[in-house]
Amino acid sequence: MHHQRTRGHTAFIAHRISGLLILGYLYLHLILLSAILLPNGTTHFNAVAAVVERPVFIVGDVVLFGIILIHGLNGIRLVVADFGGLIRTSRLGIWLTMVTVAVLLGIGLLVLLPDIVR
């Protein structure tokens, strides 16, 4: 039982941290996009766009994709557990969530790999 509580607590913490990271990303994203509204904003925007097309930022996109997957799939797991009456299978739900995140993140990495190694 103790291990189940530990996994559940880890999932709880991961959900909160991933939510905060997504919120921070969205805030920075909006700041960068709003720069286009400034005088010479198009020039500034194009300069920023040229920087974020570099491979290191594409790796960051893969990390962001992983964070979104963790948050979204864990949220679905929580809804299913709460409303689907599957609380007894929370261990299975956590494992299914982790495996699904790993598989989808692997697919995302394969899709973005050509842009990373260019």
PyMOL commands that set and color helices and strands:
alter all, ss='L'
color gray80, all
select helices_A, chain A and resi 2-37+41-52+55-83+87-116
alter helices_A, ss='H'
color red, helices_A
deselect
rebuild
show_as cartoon
